[in-house]
Amino acid sequence: YPFLRTSAWRQVGVNKHLTYLKFRCLYPEYDFVFCGDNGQGDLYAAQLMLKSQRNPRKDLTTALRENGEDSDGSSASPSSDSDSASDLELLQSSSSGGRNAASKPRSKVGPQMLACFIHEVIPMESALAAEPVSQRDAMWRERQLQDRIFFHRSYIGAAVSLHEFRPDIISASGVAE
């Protein structure tokens, strides 16, 4: 079923997002950086993580309930296979603030997803993302960058992007090592 190649990973992306929300509750003293690739729902998960951060009304309990789990993580009634409408709802509104705005200190409400680094291992038109392939042009890539999703083709590229974005996390000498 070639048409399922991408959408088959949707629930995996949702589960990765839910796991992140659980970690935020478990480790409120830490901020996070997510590393993944564009082949198995990681890009979609990154979009959900950053969107839920911009939309704090979407807490762990709500997200779990919408995905057929109880707040302890156990399965409740199976969620409908409505192509994760609730997840897409999270992603519909556009975000504001760019790369420079994200790197400026702000009053911290809780753990933050600082950035997401996505290794491009498959063509982007084959990757699962919130937006349809027809909307993934150069402007789309720029919006992802503004949302702090950094694409890379090598781990050195990821390290350089992290240094440029947050030199307090990795120094130039750390990148060189």
Backbone bond lengths (Angstrom), bond angles and torsions (degrees), N, CA, C in turn:
res aa  C-N    CA-C-N  psi(-1)  N-CA   C-N-CA  omega(-1)  CA-C   N-CA-C  phi
1 Y - - - 1.429 - - 1.525 110.83 -
2 P 1.308 118.46 86.32 1.461 120.83 -177.54 1.526 113.47 -58.67
3 F 1.333 118.22 -29.19 1.456 120.16 -177.47 1.529 111.89 -70.32
4 L 1.317 118.17 -15.18 1.460 121.19 -179.87 1.526 113.10 -91.60
5 R 1.310 118.19 -8.01 1.465 120.11 -174.75 1.517 112.82 -51.16
6 T 1.309 117.25 -48.03 1.455 120.26 -177.49 1.525 111.48 -83.58
7 S 1.311 117.64 -49.79 1.462 120.14 -174.39 1.524 112.25 -67.65
8 A 1.314 118.31 -19.98 1.461 120.78 177.96 1.525 111.09 -61.97
9 W 1.320 117.16 -23.51 1.470 121.12 -178.47 1.526 112.66 -91.22
10 R 1.313 118.44 -2.39 1.468 121.15 -177.49 1.528 111.49 -57.13
11 Q 1.327 117.80 -50.16 1.466 120.45 -178.23 1.532 111.03 -65.37
12 V 1.315 117.22 -32.14 1.468 120.20 176.12 1.531 109.20 -62.69
13 G 1.330 116.82 -44.33 1.465 120.84 177.35 1.521 111.98 -61.81
14 V 1.321 116.02 -42.00 1.463 120.51 178.03 1.525 109.75 -62.13
15 N 1.332 117.14 -43.63 1.464 120.69 -179.80 1.527 111.54 -64.39
16 K 1.318 117.57 -37.61 1.467 120.51 177.13 1.529 109.94 -64.55
17 H 1.319 116.74 -39.97 1.462 121.17 176.21 1.525 110.47 -61.58
18 L 1.326 117.59 -46.26 1.459 121.17 179.71 1.530 111.02 -62.61
19 T 1.316 117.20 -38.90 1.470 120.98 176.98 1.520 110.43 -62.36
20 Y 1.321 116.90 -41.60 1.463 120.61 176.37 1.530 110.62 -59.90
21 L 1.338 117.74 -45.31 1.460 120.65 179.44 1.530 110.92 -60.17
22 K 1.325 116.89 -38.14 1.474 120.58 177.52 1.530 110.32 -65.01
23 F 1.329 116.97 -43.24 1.468 120.60 178.55 1.523 110.85 -62.55
24 R 1.333 116.76 -37.78 1.473 119.31 176.89 1.520 110.76 -59.43
25 C 1.322 117.17 -38.42 1.468 120.63 178.70 1.532 111.20 -71.42
26 L 1.314 116.25 -39.02 1.466 120.75 -178.39 1.526 113.08 -71.45
27 Y 1.323 116.88 -33.75 1.463 121.76 -174.32 1.533 110.70 -127.12
28 P 1.323 117.33 66.84 1.466 119.68 -175.81 1.529 113.74 -67.46
29 E 1.323 117.01 -14.78 1.465 120.07 -179.09 1.526 113.27 -84.59
30 Y 1.318 118.06 -4.85 1.460 121.79 -176.25 1.523 112.29 -114.35
31 D 1.329 114.69 148.11 1.452 121.42 167.11 1.527 107.15 -95.79
32 F 1.329 117.19 168.70 1.453 121.30 -173.68 1.521 112.12 -129.98
33 V 1.330 114.51 152.25 1.455 124.05 168.59 1.523 104.47 -129.03
34 F 1.322 116.39 129.42 1.467 120.96 -178.23 1.522 109.28 -104.89
35 C 1.317 116.01 131.68 1.470 122.32 176.24 1.518 108.07 -119.29
36 G 1.314 115.70 131.23 1.445 119.96 179.03 1.510 109.79 -158.88
37 D 1.322 115.40 -164.41 1.464 119.74 176.64 1.518 108.22 -132.93
38 N 1.310 115.57 178.64 1.462 118.12 -177.12 1.523 112.22 -99.21
39 G 1.336 117.14 21.11 1.452 119.26 -175.05 1.511 116.89 -104.54
40 Q 1.342 119.02 -21.75 1.462 119.13 -173.39 1.523 112.82 -138.46
41 G 1.303 116.45 47.54 1.451 120.62 174.47 1.517 114.98 87.06
42 D 1.329 118.79 -0.79 1.465 120.32 -177.94 1.530 112.26 -68.40
43 L 1.307 117.99 -40.25 1.466 120.22 178.15 1.525 109.55 -62.00
44 Y 1.296 116.89 -46.15 1.463 121.58 178.18 1.530 110.30 -60.85
45 A 1.336 117.02 -44.38 1.471 121.33 177.96 1.518 110.64 -60.20
46 A 1.332 117.06 -43.25 1.471 120.92 179.78 1.526 110.15 -61.14
47 Q 1.316 116.77 -43.06 1.466 120.00 178.15 1.526 110.91 -61.43
48 L 1.329 116.77 -42.14 1.464 120.37 178.34 1.527 110.97 -64.91
49 M 1.329 117.22 -42.80 1.467 121.04 -179.05 1.521 111.31 -59.90
50 L 1.315 115.71 -48.40 1.462 119.58 -178.08 1.520 111.38 -69.93
51 K 1.322 117.35 -35.72 1.461 120.28 178.53 1.523 110.78 -68.14
52 S 1.322 117.76 -41.01 1.466 119.31 179.90 1.522 110.64 -65.84
53 Q 1.308 116.66 -28.78 1.458 120.69 176.13 1.535 110.79 -68.92
54 R 1.328 116.37 -36.91 1.471 120.54 177.75 1.518 111.46 -76.11
55 N 1.326 116.67 -19.11 1.461 122.49 -178.22 1.526 107.99 -121.69
56 P 1.339 118.62 75.35 1.455 120.78 -172.85 1.523 115.10 -64.47
57 R 1.320 117.46 -12.62 1.472 118.68 176.09 1.523 110.56 -63.68
58 K 1.322 115.58 -20.05 1.454 121.29 -178.37 1.527 107.51 -87.61
59 D 1.333 117.58 83.75 1.448 120.23 -177.76 1.525 110.96 -90.63
60 L 1.320 115.64 178.61 1.464 121.50 -176.60 1.519 111.60 -60.26
61 T 1.321 118.18 -45.89 1.462 120.54 -178.10 1.519 111.13 -59.70
62 T 1.320 117.02 -44.67 1.465 121.09 179.21 1.520 110.27 -63.42
63 A 1.328 116.80 -46.22 1.467 120.50 -178.94 1.518 111.13 -62.38
64 L 1.325 117.41 -42.48 1.459 120.28 178.72 1.522 111.22 -63.90
65 R 1.317 116.16 -44.76 1.463 120.40 -179.19 1.525 110.31 -59.92
66 E 1.328 116.47 -43.27 1.462 120.33 -178.59 1.520 112.35 -68.30
67 N 1.330 116.52 -19.64 1.457 119.64 -178.86 1.519 112.40 -108.37
68 G 1.338 116.59 19.55 1.450 120.90 171.12 1.509 114.72 78.88
69 E 1.335 119.07 26.76 1.456 121.40 177.17 1.513 109.19 -124.66
70 D 1.328 114.88 154.62 1.457 120.17 171.46 1.513 107.98 -83.19
71 S 1.333 117.94 168.68 1.456 120.85 -176.58 1.521 112.75 -64.05
72 D 1.328 118.41 -16.31 1.468 119.40 176.17 1.521 111.81 -87.46
73 G 1.339 117.34 1.41 1.457 121.45 176.81 1.511 113.71 93.26
74 S 1.345 118.31 -4.83 1.455 119.41 179.74 1.524 109.54 -80.22
75 S 1.302 115.82 158.08 1.463 119.88 -177.19 1.508 110.83 -72.49
76 A 1.286 114.36 137.43 1.461 121.42 172.09 1.511 105.51 -106.26
77 S 1.292 117.45 -148.97 1.451 118.84 177.38 1.517 108.89 -65.20
78 P 1.313 117.71 144.40 1.462 119.52 -176.98 1.519 111.43 -60.76
79 S 1.319 114.60 139.87 1.465 118.43 179.13 1.515 109.53 -76.28
80 S 1.291 115.10 152.27 1.453 118.73 179.26 1.512 109.51 -69.97
81 D 1.299 115.60 150.43 1.465 120.02 179.97 1.518 108.50 -92.39
82 S 1.315 115.92 55.94 1.458 121.42 -178.22 1.512 110.49 -87.22
83 D 1.333 115.89 33.31 1.458 122.19 -179.94 1.518 110.55 57.53
84 S 1.352 114.26 36.91 1.464 122.49 176.44 1.526 112.24 52.25
85 A 1.307 115.97 54.04 1.469 121.02 -179.07 1.517 111.35 -57.01
86 S 1.337 116.71 -38.33 1.467 118.17 -179.42 1.522 111.17 -65.97
87 D 1.338 117.38 -33.88 1.462 120.16 177.87 1.518 110.27 -69.53
88 L 1.313 116.45 -41.63 1.454 119.73 179.42 1.522 110.47 -66.28
89 E 1.329 116.84 -33.17 1.456 120.63 176.54 1.528 110.21 -59.77
90 L 1.327 115.99 -37.77 1.462 120.93 176.94 1.521 111.39 -59.01
91 L 1.315 116.30 -33.37 1.451 121.15 -171.46 1.519 114.24 -96.70
92 Q 1.328 118.64 -4.06 1.455 120.42 -172.94 1.519 114.03 -69.84
93 S 1.328 117.35 -40.87 1.462 117.94 -176.30 1.517 109.89 -76.58
94 S 1.306 116.41 144.65 1.461 119.18 -178.41 1.509 109.39 -81.08
95 S 1.332 115.15 155.28 1.457 120.01 -179.16 1.508 109.48 -98.28
96 S 1.316 115.00 163.02 1.450 119.74 175.26 1.510 108.52 -121.70
97 G 1.300 115.98 164.86 1.462 120.48 -179.63 1.499 110.45 89.61
98 G 1.289 116.31 134.26 1.451 120.39 -178.33 1.502 112.44 -107.85
99 R 1.306 114.62 -163.81 1.451 122.37 -176.38 1.527 110.57 -58.35
100 N 1.325 118.60 -44.33 1.454 120.89 -179.48 1.518 111.49 -69.66
101 A 1.315 117.45 -38.02 1.460 120.15 179.44 1.523 110.59 -64.37
102 A 1.331 116.65 -37.14 1.451 120.51 -178.01 1.521 111.42 -69.33
103 S 1.321 118.04 -28.09 1.453 119.86 -176.22 1.524 112.42 -86.67
104 K 1.327 117.49 -8.47 1.459 120.34 178.81 1.527 109.35 -78.82
105 P 1.338 116.69 141.86 1.462 119.02 177.83 1.527 110.74 -61.66
106 R 1.303 116.55 145.54 1.455 121.60 176.40 1.517 107.87 -143.11
107 S 1.317 115.80 164.93 1.455 117.66 178.63 1.527 107.53 -66.77
108 K 1.305 115.19 130.42 1.456 121.04 -173.72 1.523 110.36 -89.60
109 V 1.311 115.92 127.86 1.451 122.12 179.63 1.521 110.04 -92.30
110 G 1.287 117.62 -30.82 1.458 123.56 -177.71 1.506 108.14 -179.73
111 P 1.314 116.71 -165.57 1.466 119.03 179.05 1.524 111.06 -58.80
112 Q 1.295 116.66 141.57 1.451 121.97 -178.05 1.520 111.14 -120.78
113 M 1.322 116.13 145.32 1.462 121.31 168.04 1.521 104.51 -85.36
114 L 1.321 116.79 107.89 1.456 120.86 -176.00 1.519 111.59 -72.05
115 A 1.326 116.21 -42.93 1.467 120.62 -178.01 1.522 108.81 -166.18
116 C 1.315 115.09 160.88 1.464 122.44 176.12 1.522 107.62 -126.60
117 F 1.313 116.34 131.98 1.454 122.45 -179.70 1.524 107.97 -114.25
118 I 1.320 114.89 118.92 1.459 121.65 -175.28 1.521 109.47 -114.84
119 H 1.331 115.32 116.03 1.455 122.96 177.97 1.529 107.87 -78.36
120 E 1.315 116.62 123.55 1.470 120.69 179.43 1.522 109.31 -81.44
121 V 1.320 115.70 102.54 1.459 121.08 -178.85 1.528 112.38 -108.57
122 I 1.326 116.54 -15.24 1.464 121.34 175.72 1.526 107.34 -133.33
123 P 1.328 117.71 161.92 1.469 119.00 176.59 1.532 110.30 -58.14
124 M 1.320 116.24 139.75 1.465 120.81 -175.34 1.527 111.82 -58.91
125 E 1.328 118.32 -30.45 1.467 119.41 179.18 1.528 112.08 -69.86
126 S 1.329 117.67 -12.66 1.461 121.28 176.63 1.524 112.33 -98.18
127 A 1.316 117.59 -6.78 1.460 122.07 -175.74 1.521 111.35 -84.06
128 L 1.323 115.81 149.95 1.452 121.41 174.61 1.525 108.92 -82.01
129 A 1.300 116.09 124.61 1.465 122.61 176.26 1.522 107.49 -142.61
130 A 1.310 115.99 167.00 1.465 120.26 -179.73 1.521 111.50 -66.15
131 E 1.324 115.86 -31.66 1.457 120.26 -176.96 1.525 110.34 -95.68
132 P 1.325 116.92 147.55 1.467 119.70 176.87 1.534 110.68 -66.03
133 V 1.305 116.38 157.25 1.465 122.45 -178.63 1.529 111.19 -54.32
134 S 1.314 118.02 -37.26 1.462 121.53 -177.76 1.530 112.94 -62.12
135 Q 1.327 117.45 -18.18 1.468 121.18 -179.64 1.532 113.15 -101.41
136 R 1.311 117.81 4.45 1.466 121.01 -175.92 1.523 111.36 -97.16
137 D 1.305 115.03 75.27 1.460 121.19 178.44 1.526 109.27 -107.04
138 A 1.310 117.06 -165.58 1.469 121.07 -179.70 1.527 111.17 -61.34
139 M 1.323 117.59 -36.42 1.468 120.67 178.14 1.528 110.97 -65.56
140 W 1.321 116.64 -37.03 1.461 121.04 176.71 1.523 110.01 -60.67
141 R 1.337 115.97 -46.38 1.474 119.58 179.19 1.525 110.62 -61.04
142 E 1.318 117.52 -38.58 1.461 120.93 178.22 1.532 110.87 -65.58
143 R 1.338 117.23 -39.55 1.469 120.09 177.49 1.532 110.55 -64.07
144 Q 1.323 116.80 -37.89 1.467 119.52 178.10 1.525 109.70 -63.46
145 L 1.313 116.84 -42.29 1.458 121.84 177.72 1.525 110.54 -61.67
146 Q 1.331 117.12 -43.79 1.466 120.79 177.25 1.522 111.37 -62.09
147 D 1.318 116.04 -31.96 1.471 120.89 178.26 1.527 112.25 -82.69
148 R 1.336 116.59 2.32 1.469 123.86 178.52 1.528 112.76 76.18
149 I 1.322 116.58 32.93 1.465 121.64 169.42 1.517 106.02 -105.87
150 F 1.322 115.24 114.55 1.464 122.19 -176.31 1.526 108.51 -106.92
151 F 1.316 115.73 123.80 1.470 120.74 176.78 1.529 108.76 -92.91
152 H 1.310 115.65 143.41 1.460 119.80 177.93 1.518 109.35 -147.43
153 R 1.317 114.56 158.50 1.468 120.61 178.10 1.517 111.51 -112.11
154 S 1.341 116.30 -5.16 1.471 120.81 176.53 1.521 107.87 -147.73
155 Y 1.312 115.87 159.26 1.460 119.47 179.65 1.518 111.35 -70.61
156 I 1.322 116.85 -27.91 1.470 120.09 173.76 1.532 108.48 -63.49
157 G 1.328 116.50 -42.96 1.466 120.38 177.45 1.514 111.78 -59.80
158 A 1.331 117.35 -39.21 1.463 121.00 177.58 1.525 110.42 -64.78
159 A 1.325 116.94 -43.05 1.470 121.13 -179.89 1.531 110.62 -63.57
160 V 1.336 116.89 -42.25 1.468 120.41 178.53 1.526 110.03 -63.07
161 S 1.329 117.26 -44.38 1.474 120.68 178.76 1.520 111.16 -61.08
162 L 1.330 117.10 -42.34 1.462 120.02 179.18 1.526 110.37 -64.45
163 H 1.322 117.32 -42.04 1.467 120.19 178.50 1.525 110.93 -62.43
164 E 1.329 117.54 -43.72 1.465 120.43 179.52 1.526 111.31 -63.93
165 F 1.319 116.25 -36.92 1.463 121.36 -177.72 1.527 111.88 -78.12
166 R 1.331 116.30 -46.85 1.469 121.45 -176.43 1.531 109.88 -140.03
167 P 1.323 117.89 80.68 1.471 120.28 -179.67 1.520 113.18 -62.04
168 D 1.343 116.77 -15.43 1.464 119.26 176.68 1.537 111.56 -73.63
169 I 1.334 117.65 -17.28 1.464 120.90 179.12 1.529 110.77 -89.81
170 I 1.330 117.13 -42.69 1.460 120.53 177.39 1.530 108.44 -138.29
171 S 1.318 115.60 124.28 1.450 121.61 -178.70 1.516 111.12 -80.03
172 A 1.320 116.15 167.83 1.460 120.59 176.62 1.526 110.01 -61.44
173 S 1.316 117.38 -38.91 1.475 119.18 178.52 1.524 110.76 -68.30
174 G 1.344 116.59 -31.64 1.467 119.97 175.27 1.513 111.57 -66.15
175 V 1.314 117.46 -38.26 1.467 121.72 176.92 1.529 108.83 -65.86
176 A 1.331 116.51 -42.21 1.475 121.15 -177.05 1.534 111.38 -64.47
177 E 1.328 116.53 -32.16 1.478 119.48 -179.89 1.496 109.37 -67.21
